[in-house]
Amino acid sequence: MPTLTDGVLYGMAVLVLDFLAWRFMDRANEMARFSIRSVMFIFFTCILFSSGMNPMRAAPWQAEPFRHVLAQMLEIVWWLQGARLVIIVLDRVVLPQAWHKERLFQDVLGALVFLAAAVGAIAFVLQLPVRGLLATSGALAIVLGLAIQSTLNDVFSGVVLNATQPFRLGDWVSIGDAQGKVIESNWRATSLLNGQGNLVIIPNSVAARTNIVNSNQPPRTHGISVVLPINPGIRPAVVLGALANAAESSADVLAEPKASVNVRGATNDAIEYEIVCYVDTLDKKDDVRNRLFDLAHRHLLSRGVILHSLSTPPPVASGVDEKRRLLHNVLIFQTLDDSEITELATRLIAREFDAGQTIYDASAEGAGDLHILARGVAKVVALKSAGEVELRRLAPGDAIGQVDAIADLANVVVARAMTRVMIYQLDKSSLASLLTRRPDVAREMCRLVSEHHANEEMLLAPRPEMKIVDSNLLQWIRDGVKRFHELTT
């Protein structure tokens, strides 16, 4: 029987303390848990060897069965605890950082190390013939392999997938017809969270045999494709130019790799055009794709290409109709009726600019006029001491000029042409008379100013606040209209 001074009791006490430390310590502090368990293992090893219990041979005290069994148990536990510490060291020191979150590799590694520890304990502690055991286990493994053949196929396919790493946890991938975010890759299957918030389970054997598209690779370059069928009666050069301007109008589209516009194919009913461009983050893809459809519509319309059902002939528009159509697409004029639009159209003055020329300068004479982009692409920049900062881009239907003056912004902004552009200029007196009659137009102008101001705050250093006498929106509109009258007197 063990006594109070026996190493068997000391060893069992150390195991109890080790269990309590493992069970009740904070799981978030993995390093502290590993350090304490390592110290406990070293202490446990010292107790065994100092008490005559060597895990490399059978336990002593064969004449005392109870004490002998306890000693054997302690030696077997020594092998298993050592295997656990070896797994942690290999996982944190030897294996690549990318494998730490992969359950499959951790499970395979742990199984191999524990199997080796079990064989060692059986051979050295229990003194059993390992060769006969391995032969028996091999026959049993064949029987089990035939019974779970499909599961083994998934397991080995999972090993290949994790070794080649076509995707990682958190990547957005397409595996066959399934698309979603990878949230788990285990022994049996790969789990995706699709766009509808549903969990898609794909067996590893299926994933290994099908095409895998990883939308996260390469990083910071994510492609977008927009396809538009256009009437074959429209000259392709006109459409290609409009769609190229549409891609250039989005500030989120990367300059490199450069966006491209191509003809995908042609039939008797339509010619298919495709815009291929790139963004730097996956989260922008949907927003930029939706915006490109809108920009394509605006740029095509600015060149006289009206998107319509291909089964009906396109409407014919004159020069005056083009002006009216442009004014109808300007946000601040959407509440005007046809007679007011027609009146404004007669007061528009057409001007053209080459790429790089200044369209509008807030500090120059004539800054109070409204400039409406009719064709091409322009950008709005703020002049800072460190250089120019791009604020936004202008596409057909966008306006600049009096929109900034109404809020009395202190920033000096400049609009420059990025391509050859045509603008329509509306003088400040005509705009002021319109705002006198239609305060809803002034309200929309104030809303745009507020929206632009909020977006620009993320790009510019703090600047003087808008001069608003009252926080009430109606008072703000009255002050803006009053400033218009002051400009025209």
C-alpha positions as CSV (number, residue, x, y, z in Angstrom):
1,M,0.0,0.0,0.0
2,P,1.3,3.5,-0.8
3,T,2.3,5.7,2.2
4,L,2.2,9.4,2.8
5,T,5.9,9.6,1.7
6,D,5.4,7.5,-1.3
7,G,6.0,9.0,-4.8
8,V,2.8,7.4,-6.1
9,L,0.7,9.7,-3.8
10,Y,2.8,12.7,-4.7
11,G,2.4,12.0,-8.4
12,M,-1.4,11.6,-8.1
13,A,-1.5,15.0,-6.2
14,V,0.4,16.7,-9.0
15,L,-2.0,15.3,-11.5
16,V,-5.0,16.6,-9.5
17,L,-3.4,20.1,-9.4
18,D,-2.7,19.9,-13.1
19,F,-6.3,19.0,-13.8
20,L,-7.6,21.9,-11.6
21,A,-5.3,24.3,-13.4
22,W,-6.4,23.1,-16.8
23,R,-10.1,23.2,-15.8
24,F,-10.4,26.5,-14.0
25,M,-7.7,28.8,-15.5
26,D,-8.8,31.5,-18.0
27,R,-8.9,29.9,-21.4
28,A,-8.2,33.2,-23.1
29,N,-4.6,33.2,-21.7
30,E,-3.2,30.2,-23.5
31,M,0.4,31.0,-22.8
32,A,-0.2,31.0,-19.0
33,R,-2.0,27.7,-19.1
34,F,0.8,26.2,-21.2
35,S,3.5,27.5,-18.8
36,I,1.8,26.1,-15.7
37,R,1.2,22.7,-17.3
38,S,4.8,22.6,-18.4
39,V,6.0,23.3,-14.9
40,M,3.6,20.6,-13.6
41,F,4.9,18.1,-16.1
42,I,8.5,18.8,-15.1
43,F,7.6,18.4,-11.5
44,F,5.7,15.2,-12.2
45,T,8.7,13.8,-14.1
46,C,11.0,14.5,-11.3
47,I,8.7,12.8,-8.8
48,L,8.5,9.6,-11.0
49,F,12.2,9.2,-11.6
50,S,13.1,10.1,-8.0
51,S,10.6,7.4,-6.8
52,G,11.9,4.7,-9.0
53,M,9.1,4.9,-11.6
54,N,10.8,5.1,-15.1
55,P,8.2,5.5,-17.9
56,M,10.8,3.7,-20.2
57,R,10.3,0.4,-18.4
58,A,7.6,-1.5,-16.5
59,A,6.5,-0.1,-13.1
60,P,8.2,-1.7,-10.0
61,W,6.6,-3.3,-7.0
62,Q,5.1,-6.3,-8.8
63,A,4.8,-7.9,-5.4
64,E,2.3,-5.1,-4.4
65,P,-0.5,-5.3,-7.0
66,F,-2.4,-2.2,-6.0
67,R,0.7,0.0,-5.8
68,H,2.0,-1.5,-9.0
69,V,-1.2,-0.7,-10.9
70,L,-1.1,2.9,-9.6
71,A,2.5,3.3,-10.7
72,Q,1.6,1.9,-14.2
73,M,-1.2,4.4,-14.5
74,L,1.1,7.3,-13.6
75,E,3.7,6.2,-16.2
76,I,1.0,5.9,-18.9
77,V,-0.4,9.3,-18.0
78,W,3.2,10.7,-18.3
79,W,3.3,9.5,-21.9
80,L,-0.1,11.1,-22.7
81,Q,0.7,14.4,-20.9
82,G,4.0,14.5,-22.8
83,A,2.2,14.0,-26.1
84,R,-0.2,16.8,-25.3
85,L,2.7,19.2,-24.6
86,V,4.5,18.1,-27.8
87,I,1.3,18.9,-29.8
88,I,1.1,22.4,-28.4
89,V,4.8,23.1,-29.1
90,L,4.6,21.8,-32.6
91,D,1.4,23.8,-33.3
92,R,2.8,27.0,-32.0
93,V,6.5,26.7,-33.1
94,V,6.8,24.3,-36.0
95,L,3.5,24.6,-38.0
96,P,2.9,27.7,-40.1
97,Q,0.8,30.5,-38.7
98,A,-1.9,30.0,-41.3
99,W,-2.5,26.4,-40.0
100,H,-3.3,27.4,-36.4
101,K,-7.0,27.9,-37.2
102,E,-7.4,24.8,-39.3
103,R,-9.0,22.0,-37.3
104,L,-8.1,19.3,-39.7
105,F,-4.4,19.7,-39.4
106,Q,-4.6,20.1,-35.6
107,D,-6.7,16.9,-35.4
108,V,-4.4,14.9,-37.7
109,L,-1.3,16.1,-35.9
110,G,-2.8,15.3,-32.5
111,A,-4.0,11.9,-33.5
112,L,-0.5,10.9,-34.8
113,V,1.3,12.2,-31.7
114,F,-1.2,10.5,-29.3
115,L,-0.9,7.3,-31.3
116,A,2.9,7.3,-31.0
117,A,2.5,8.0,-27.3
118,A,0.0,5.1,-26.9
119,V,2.4,2.7,-28.7
120,G,5.3,3.9,-26.5
121,A,3.2,3.3,-23.3
122,I,2.1,-0.1,-24.4
123,A,5.6,-1.2,-25.4
124,F,7.6,0.2,-22.4
125,V,5.1,0.4,-19.5
126,L,2.8,-2.6,-20.2
127,Q,5.6,-4.6,-21.9
128,L,3.2,-5.9,-24.6
129,P,4.4,-7.2,-28.0
130,V,3.9,-4.2,-30.3
131,R,4.4,-6.2,-33.5
132,G,1.5,-8.4,-32.9
133,L,-0.6,-5.4,-31.9
134,L,0.3,-3.5,-35.1
135,A,-0.5,-6.6,-37.2
136,T,-3.9,-6.9,-35.6
137,S,-4.6,-3.2,-35.8
138,G,-3.7,-3.2,-39.5
139,A,-6.2,-5.9,-40.3
140,L,-8.8,-4.1,-38.3
141,A,-7.9,-0.8,-40.1
142,I,-8.5,-2.5,-43.5
143,V,-12.0,-3.7,-42.4
144,L,-12.9,-0.3,-41.1
145,G,-11.5,1.4,-44.2
146,L,-13.8,-0.6,-46.5
147,A,-16.7,0.2,-44.2
148,I,-16.1,4.0,-44.2
149,Q,-14.6,4.4,-47.6
150,S,-16.6,7.6,-48.5
151,T,-15.7,9.2,-45.2
152,L,-12.0,8.4,-45.7
153,N,-12.3,10.0,-49.2
154,D,-13.5,13.2,-47.5
155,V,-10.7,13.0,-44.9
156,F,-7.9,12.6,-47.4
157,S,-9.4,15.2,-49.7
158,G,-9.6,17.6,-46.7
159,V,-5.9,16.9,-46.1
160,V,-5.1,17.9,-49.7
161,L,-7.2,21.0,-49.6
162,N,-5.6,22.2,-46.4
163,A,-2.1,21.4,-47.7
164,T,-2.6,23.3,-51.0
165,Q,-4.7,26.0,-49.3
166,P,-6.9,27.1,-52.3
167,F,-8.8,29.1,-49.6
168,R,-8.6,30.1,-46.0
169,L,-11.1,30.8,-43.2
170,G,-12.9,34.0,-44.0
171,D,-12.3,33.9,-47.8
172,W,-15.3,34.4,-50.1
173,V,-15.2,31.5,-52.6
174,S,-17.2,29.7,-55.2
175,I,-17.1,25.9,-55.0
176,G,-19.0,24.5,-58.0
177,D,-22.5,26.1,-57.9
178,A,-22.1,27.1,-54.2
179,Q,-20.9,30.5,-53.2
180,G,-20.2,31.9,-49.8
181,K,-17.7,32.8,-47.0
182,V,-15.6,29.9,-45.6
183,I,-16.3,29.6,-41.9
184,E,-15.0,26.1,-41.2
185,S,-12.9,23.4,-42.8
186,N,-12.9,20.1,-40.8
187,W,-12.4,16.4,-41.4
188,R,-15.6,15.8,-43.2
189,A,-16.6,19.0,-45.1
190,T,-16.1,22.7,-45.8
191,S,-18.8,25.0,-44.5
192,L,-19.8,28.2,-46.3
193,L,-22.1,31.0,-45.2
194,N,-23.8,32.2,-48.4
195,G,-25.3,35.6,-49.2
196,Q,-28.7,34.7,-47.9
197,G,-27.2,33.8,-44.4
198,N,-27.7,30.1,-44.9
199,L,-25.1,27.4,-44.1
200,V,-23.8,25.4,-47.1
201,I,-22.0,22.1,-46.3
202,I,-19.8,20.8,-49.1
203,P,-18.1,17.4,-48.6
204,N,-14.3,17.7,-49.1
205,S,-14.3,15.0,-51.8
206,V,-16.7,17.1,-53.8
207,A,-14.7,20.3,-53.3
208,A,-11.5,18.6,-54.3
209,R,-13.1,17.5,-57.7
210,T,-14.7,20.7,-58.7
211,N,-13.6,24.2,-59.7
212,I,-12.8,26.6,-56.8
213,V,-12.8,30.3,-57.4
214,N,-11.3,32.4,-54.5
215,S,-12.6,36.0,-54.7
216,N,-10.0,37.1,-52.0
217,Q,-7.0,36.2,-54.1
218,P,-5.0,38.0,-55.2
219,P,-5.5,40.5,-52.4
220,R,-6.5,44.1,-53.2
221,T,-7.5,43.2,-56.7
222,H,-11.1,42.1,-57.1
223,G,-12.7,42.0,-60.5
224,I,-16.1,43.2,-61.6
225,S,-17.9,42.4,-64.8
226,V,-20.9,44.4,-66.1
227,V,-22.5,43.2,-69.3
228,L,-24.9,45.3,-71.4
229,P,-26.8,44.3,-74.6
230,I,-27.1,47.4,-76.9
231,N,-29.0,47.9,-80.1
232,P,-26.7,46.8,-83.0
233,G,-27.7,49.9,-84.9
234,I,-25.6,52.0,-82.6
235,R,-22.0,52.5,-83.7
236,P,-19.7,50.4,-81.4
237,A,-17.2,53.2,-81.0
238,V,-19.8,55.4,-79.4
239,V,-20.8,52.7,-77.0
240,L,-17.2,51.8,-76.1
241,G,-16.4,55.4,-75.4
242,A,-19.4,55.9,-73.2
243,L,-18.8,52.7,-71.2
244,A,-15.1,53.6,-70.8
245,N,-16.2,56.9,-69.3
246,A,-18.6,55.1,-67.0
247,A,-15.8,53.1,-65.5
248,E,-13.6,56.2,-65.2
249,S,-16.4,58.0,-63.4
250,S,-16.2,55.7,-60.3
251,A,-13.4,56.7,-57.9
252,D,-13.5,53.2,-56.4
253,V,-12.4,51.6,-59.6
254,L,-8.6,51.0,-59.6
255,A,-6.4,52.8,-62.1
256,E,-4.2,49.7,-62.2
257,P,-5.1,47.1,-63.5
258,K,-6.8,49.4,-66.0
259,A,-10.5,48.9,-66.7
260,S,-11.3,47.5,-70.1
261,V,-14.4,47.6,-72.3
262,N,-14.9,44.9,-74.9
263,V,-17.4,43.5,-77.3
264,R,-18.4,40.1,-76.1
265,G,-20.4,39.0,-79.0
266,A,-23.1,40.0,-81.5
267,T,-26.4,38.7,-82.7
268,N,-29.1,40.0,-85.0
269,D,-30.9,41.5,-82.0
270,A,-28.0,43.0,-79.9
271,I,-24.3,43.5,-79.4
272,E,-23.1,42.6,-75.9
273,Y,-20.6,44.9,-74.3
274,E,-18.6,44.1,-71.2
275,I,-17.0,46.4,-68.7
276,V,-14.2,44.7,-66.7
277,C,-12.7,46.7,-63.8
278,Y,-11.2,46.1,-60.4
279,V,-11.6,47.3,-56.8
280,D,-9.3,47.0,-53.8
281,T,-11.7,45.4,-51.3
282,L,-14.3,42.6,-51.7
283,D,-16.9,44.7,-49.8
284,K,-17.0,47.3,-52.6
285,K,-17.9,44.9,-55.4
286,D,-21.7,45.0,-55.1
287,D,-21.9,48.8,-54.6
288,V,-19.5,49.5,-57.5
289,R,-21.3,47.1,-59.9
290,N,-24.6,48.7,-59.1
291,R,-23.1,52.2,-59.6
292,L,-21.6,51.1,-62.9
293,F,-25.0,50.2,-64.3
294,D,-26.3,53.7,-63.4
295,L,-23.1,55.4,-64.8
296,A,-23.3,53.4,-68.0
297,H,-26.9,54.5,-68.4
298,R,-26.0,58.2,-67.9
299,H,-23.0,58.2,-70.2
300,L,-24.9,56.4,-73.0
301,L,-27.7,58.8,-72.6
302,S,-25.3,61.7,-72.9
303,R,-24.2,60.4,-76.3
304,G,-27.8,60.0,-77.5
305,V,-27.9,56.2,-76.8
306,I,-31.2,55.6,-75.1
307,L,-31.5,52.2,-73.4
308,H,-34.8,50.6,-74.4
309,S,-36.4,47.3,-75.3
310,L,-34.6,46.0,-78.4
311,S,-38.0,45.0,-79.9
312,T,-39.0,48.7,-80.3
313,P,-37.3,51.5,-82.3
314,P,-35.4,54.1,-80.3
315,P,-36.9,57.6,-79.9
316,V,-35.4,60.4,-82.0
317,A,-34.2,63.4,-80.0
318,S,-33.3,66.9,-81.2
319,G,-30.7,69.2,-79.7
320,V,-33.3,70.9,-77.5
321,D,-34.7,67.6,-76.4
322,E,-31.2,66.6,-75.3
323,K,-30.9,69.7,-73.1
324,R,-34.3,69.0,-71.6
325,R,-33.4,65.3,-71.0
326,L,-30.2,66.4,-69.3
327,L,-32.1,68.8,-67.0
328,H,-34.6,66.1,-66.1
329,N,-31.7,64.0,-64.9
330,V,-30.2,66.7,-62.6
331,L,-31.3,66.0,-59.1
332,I,-32.0,69.5,-58.1
333,F,-34.4,70.0,-61.0
334,Q,-36.4,66.8,-60.7
335,T,-39.4,68.5,-59.2
336,L,-39.7,71.0,-62.1
337,D,-42.5,70.6,-64.6
338,D,-41.9,70.5,-68.4
339,S,-42.6,74.2,-68.9
340,E,-40.0,75.2,-66.3
341,I,-37.5,72.7,-67.8
342,T,-38.1,74.1,-71.3
343,E,-37.5,77.6,-70.0
344,L,-34.2,76.6,-68.3
345,A,-33.1,74.8,-71.4
346,T,-33.2,78.0,-73.5
347,R,-30.9,79.7,-71.0
348,L,-28.2,77.0,-71.1
349,I,-24.8,77.9,-72.6
350,A,-22.7,75.0,-74.0
351,R,-19.0,74.9,-73.4
352,E,-16.4,72.3,-74.1
353,F,-13.1,71.4,-72.3
354,D,-10.2,69.2,-73.0
355,A,-8.8,66.7,-70.5
356,G,-6.9,68.6,-67.7
357,Q,-8.6,71.9,-68.2
358,T,-10.4,73.6,-65.3
359,I,-14.2,73.6,-65.6
360,Y,-15.0,75.4,-62.4
361,D,-13.0,77.3,-59.8
362,A,-14.8,78.4,-56.7
363,S,-12.4,81.4,-56.2
364,A,-12.7,82.6,-59.8
365,E,-15.1,85.0,-61.4
366,G,-18.4,83.4,-62.4
367,A,-18.2,80.8,-59.6
368,G,-21.9,81.6,-58.9
369,D,-23.0,80.0,-62.1
370,L,-24.2,76.5,-62.2
371,H,-22.2,74.1,-64.3
372,I,-23.9,70.9,-65.4
373,L,-21.8,68.1,-66.9
374,A,-23.4,66.9,-70.2
375,R,-20.7,64.6,-71.5
376,G,-17.4,63.1,-70.3
377,V,-15.8,62.7,-66.8
378,A,-14.6,65.4,-64.4
379,K,-13.3,65.4,-60.9
380,V,-13.7,67.8,-58.0
381,V,-10.5,68.5,-56.0
382,A,-9.8,70.6,-53.0
383,L,-6.6,72.8,-53.0
384,K,-4.6,72.1,-49.9
385,S,-1.1,73.2,-48.9
386,A,0.1,69.6,-49.3
387,G,-1.4,69.3,-52.8
388,E,-4.8,68.4,-54.3
389,V,-7.2,66.1,-52.7
390,E,-9.8,64.4,-54.9
391,L,-13.3,64.8,-53.4
392,R,-15.6,63.2,-55.9
393,R,-16.1,62.6,-59.6
394,L,-18.7,64.0,-61.9
395,A,-20.7,62.1,-64.5
396,P,-23.4,63.4,-66.9
397,G,-26.2,65.0,-64.9
398,D,-24.0,66.1,-62.0
399,A,-23.7,69.8,-61.3
400,I,-21.2,72.0,-59.5
401,G,-21.1,75.8,-58.8
402,Q,-24.0,77.5,-57.0
403,V,-24.5,74.3,-55.0
404,D,-21.4,75.1,-53.1
405,A,-22.1,78.9,-52.9
406,I,-25.5,78.4,-51.2
407,A,-23.8,76.9,-48.1
408,D,-21.0,79.5,-48.0
409,L,-18.3,76.9,-47.8
410,A,-14.8,78.1,-47.0
411,N,-13.0,75.5,-49.0
412,V,-11.7,76.3,-52.4
413,V,-12.7,73.6,-54.8
414,V,-11.8,73.1,-58.4
415,A,-13.4,70.9,-61.0
416,R,-11.1,69.6,-63.8
417,A,-11.9,67.6,-66.9
418,M,-10.6,64.0,-66.9
419,T,-11.7,63.4,-70.5
420,R,-13.0,65.7,-73.1
421,V,-16.2,67.1,-71.7
422,M,-19.1,69.3,-72.6
423,I,-20.9,71.3,-69.9
424,Y,-24.0,73.5,-69.9
425,Q,-23.6,76.7,-67.9
426,L,-26.6,78.4,-66.2
427,D,-25.9,81.9,-65.0
428,K,-26.6,82.8,-61.4
429,S,-29.4,85.3,-62.2
430,S,-31.5,82.7,-63.9
431,L,-30.9,80.3,-61.1
432,A,-31.7,82.9,-58.5
433,S,-35.1,83.7,-60.1
434,L,-35.9,80.0,-60.2
435,L,-35.1,79.6,-56.5
436,T,-37.3,82.5,-55.6
437,R,-40.3,80.8,-57.2
438,R,-39.3,77.2,-56.2
439,P,-37.9,76.9,-52.7
440,D,-38.0,73.1,-53.0
441,V,-35.1,73.4,-55.5
442,A,-33.1,75.3,-52.9
443,R,-34.0,72.6,-50.4
444,E,-32.6,69.9,-52.7
445,M,-29.5,72.0,-53.2
446,C,-29.0,72.3,-49.5
447,R,-29.4,68.5,-49.1
448,L,-26.7,67.9,-51.7
449,V,-24.4,70.4,-49.9
450,S,-24.9,68.6,-46.6
451,E,-24.2,65.2,-48.3
452,H,-21.0,66.4,-50.0
453,H,-19.9,68.0,-46.8
454,A,-20.3,64.8,-44.8
455,N,-18.3,62.8,-47.4
456,E,-15.5,65.4,-47.6
457,E,-15.0,65.4,-43.8
458,M,-13.3,62.0,-44.1
459,L,-10.8,63.3,-46.7
460,L,-10.1,66.8,-45.5
461,A,-8.7,68.4,-42.3
462,P,-11.2,70.2,-40.1
463,R,-12.5,73.3,-41.6
464,P,-14.9,76.2,-40.6
465,E,-18.4,75.0,-40.1
466,M,-21.2,76.0,-42.5
467,K,-22.6,79.4,-41.6
468,I,-26.1,78.6,-40.7
469,V,-27.9,81.1,-38.5
470,D,-30.4,78.5,-37.3
471,S,-30.1,74.7,-37.1
472,N,-33.6,74.5,-38.6
473,L,-33.4,73.4,-42.3
474,L,-36.0,75.9,-43.4
475,Q,-34.0,78.8,-42.0
476,W,-31.0,77.5,-43.7
477,I,-32.8,77.5,-47.0
478,R,-34.0,81.1,-46.5
479,D,-30.4,82.2,-45.8
480,G,-29.3,80.5,-49.0
481,V,-31.9,82.1,-51.1
482,K,-31.1,85.5,-49.6
483,R,-27.5,85.0,-50.6
484,F,-28.6,84.3,-54.1
485,H,-30.4,87.7,-54.3
486,E,-27.3,89.4,-52.9
487,L,-25.2,87.8,-55.7
488,T,-27.4,89.1,-58.4
489,T,-27.9,92.7,-57.2
